[in-house]
Amino acid sequence: MRGRSDLLPILTVLAGLLVLWYLGAIGLNGPVQNDMYRRADVVGVPFTQFVADTWNQQRPVLPTPHQVFAELWNTTALVAPTVPRSLLFHAWVTLSATLAGFVLGSGLGILLAVMIVHSEAMNRSLMPWIVASQTIPILALAPLIVVIGFNVFTGTFGVPTDPARFISKAIISAYLSFFPVTVGMVKGLRSPEDIQLDLMRTYNASAAQVFWKLRWPSALPFLFTSMKVGVAASLVGAIVGEMPTGAVSGLGARLLNGSYYGQTTQIWSALIMASILAAVLVVAVGLVERLVYVRMGARPA
Amino acid sequence: MTIPAVVSATDLSLTFHTSDGPVTALSDVTLDIKKGEFVSFIGPSGCGKTTFLRAIADLERPTSGSIEVNGQTPGNARKDRAYGYVFQAAALYPWRTIEKNVALPLEIMGYSKALKAERIARTLALVNLEGFEKKYPWQLSGGMQQRASIARALAFDADLLLMDEPFGALDEIVRDHLNSELLKLWKETQKTICFVTHSIPEAVYLSTKIVVMSPRPGRVTDIIESSLPAERPLDIRETPEFLAIAARVREGLRAGHSYEE
């Protein structure tokens, strides 16, 4: 069985990481712990007690896995997902903006690719701008989009603050995710071989028929690969979009708040929630990919 | 009564502009192909045999001279769907079943559902692929894939079949088998076939007319009308007539200096 043989290496690496994490916690939290002992005039603490204390501080520099997972448990399972104390509440705020941005970005990416493949003028005029757009650090651009977008949406269009914030984040998400989709789809739509295009020509097929019967199905493997990259980028975009403008909800806001108030455990639990979301999103795209391939009669791997 | 020419080329020349300068792929080719003929084009690489086939199909544009297909320009003939083209590779769509692959030209040409089903059944029977309708290309051998691609070219019942080394990638046993099947198919359907090949026995076995070509520049060096009977079992290839024609083809190839470079 493939599944079982995959599991052992993964678990080994995981165990190694956990060991490193706990060791690191001793080193990083040790100085603070010693300070605490000194202030409390405690001397002669046995080493095992010292280690246990560094692993269970209130505000550790590096929280230990069990602290992070306790925080995760307390903020997900033990509170209703509708209140701002729940991490699930924040995860959903981020996820919804991510999904909106991803759909927007993928749609835009596909549209751009179709235009680029079908028109040499578009290819020459659009492609350099598309590449240039990704050379600007998103951290420089995000506050701009959020602030300007937020003001335009609430001011000019009279959108309430929450949807306006949502749209601004989705735009940043889309900005990050359209690029891999465009590049992948341009390659995919150009992937049919010459004889397959010649064949369509011998049938006197229209451009639309060539597109739907040949280019689009040929491009699907490229689309799914780039969407996996795109969906992860969307999540990063949404989180970055939550950091400026004092947003109060979302994983990005949790990260920022955690760092303001020295709540490292909160930062780590938000980080882990973000990586769980990313994994779920990538796996979800992979599942859709598998379903599509089965419907397209792919040879079973 | 004269048999009408399906393809008629006069002083046809075609030059490709490559980064290494112009390459003359075809030079002053004059040739008539009559309805119902089986014409093979044989010659070494670069002799322009595939280019000539592609010029008939309006996949290449001649530089000078004229070529007519069914009495019209190749472009108009293509728009009339006057021919079916079989490429060197089967080029089946991997995401379509065999019957859907055969249906591809019919979908593009807007055939009705009933007519589509009828054509698919008939052409798959012609190439002996009944029972494989729901299979995907990867489930078929190379020879069967190429037969499916022939079925696809026959599906819309064009009178002219252009075949560019269709069996070139197959082993000799499969090739022999497909050759005799192709002859049978040609007799049943009465189509005009233009067939590009590298193989002398294949050309002699199949054709009513053999066009021998040579490279640099691509030109016709000999046109041989075959004297072989219409009925051709595979062992006709050991008869003196067959060997005589094969010898003449070889002679024509040698005359083009194609093997001395």
Interface residues (C-beta under 8 A of the other chain):
Chain A: E193 I195 Q196 D198 L199 M200 R201 T202 Y203 N204 A205 Q209 K213 L214 P217 M296 G297 A298 R299
Chain B: A57 D58 L59 R78 K79 R81 Y83 G84 Y85 F87 Q88 A89 A91 Y93 P94 W95 R96 T97 L104 P105 E107 I108 M109 Y136 W138
